[in-house]
Amino acid sequence: MSIMDPVPPHGPSLLENVLHTEQERARGLFAEASRRTDTPGVRTEIVEQLIRELSAQMATEATVIQPAVDEMLPGDLADRAVTERATISDSSSISQIMRLIAQQRC
């Protein structure tokens, strides 16, 4: 059984369940962050939670999703995908950028 196999036989896969859960959590945090509040620090904490959630999603993608997809691709496409991902900034750089944006908006 792999993360791509449906659970039960005709249901969503483990991967689909994980992605759905992570996306719902991020949507909820985006909704909370967009609400007005007069309480100091609340919005900053929500944005920090959102940054942690998005960073976790990026880590899941890098360690679980991308390798699973690479296994399904023919050799040349898998090699190309790995090369293209290597040119993208690492997740820590993206997290730093998100933090800077959050600091400017809070």
KAGIRA-V269797 format. One record per backbone hydrogen bond with DSSP energy under -0.5 kcal/mol. NH is the residue of the N-H (numbers start at 0). CO is the residue of the C=O. If there is no record, write none. Layout:
nh:NH co:CO
nh:NH co:CO
This chain:
nh:4 co:1
nh:6 co:11
nh:10 co:7
nh:13 co:4
nh:14 co:2
nh:16 co:12
nh:17 co:13
nh:18 co:14
nh:19 co:15
nh:20 co:16
nh:21 co:17
nh:22 co:18
nh:23 co:19
nh:24 co:20
nh:25 co:21
nh:26 co:22
nh:27 co:23
nh:28 co:24
nh:29 co:25
nh:30 co:26
nh:31 co:27
nh:32 co:28
nh:33 co:29
nh:34 co:30
nh:34 co:31
nh:39 co:37
nh:41 co:38
nh:42 co:38
nh:44 co:40
nh:45 co:41
nh:46 co:42
nh:47 co:43
nh:48 co:44
nh:49 co:45
nh:50 co:46
nh:51 co:47
nh:52 co:48
nh:53 co:49
nh:54 co:50
nh:55 co:51
nh:56 co:52
nh:57 co:53
nh:58 co:54
nh:59 co:55
nh:60 co:56
nh:61 co:57
nh:62 co:58
nh:63 co:59
nh:64 co:59
nh:65 co:60
nh:67 co:63
nh:68 co:64
nh:69 co:65
nh:70 co:66
nh:71 co:67
nh:71 co:68
nh:72 co:68
nh:72 co:69
nh:76 co:73
nh:77 co:73
nh:78 co:74
nh:79 co:75
nh:80 co:76
nh:81 co:77
nh:82 co:78
nh:83 co:79
nh:84 co:80
nh:85 co:81
nh:86 co:82
nh:86 co:83
nh:87 co:83
nh:87 co:84
nh:92 co:89
nh:93 co:89
nh:94 co:90
nh:95 co:91
nh:96 co:92
nh:97 co:93
nh:98 co:94
nh:99 co:95
nh:100 co:96
nh:101 co:97
nh:102 co:98
nh:103 co:99
nh:104 co:100
nh:105 co:101
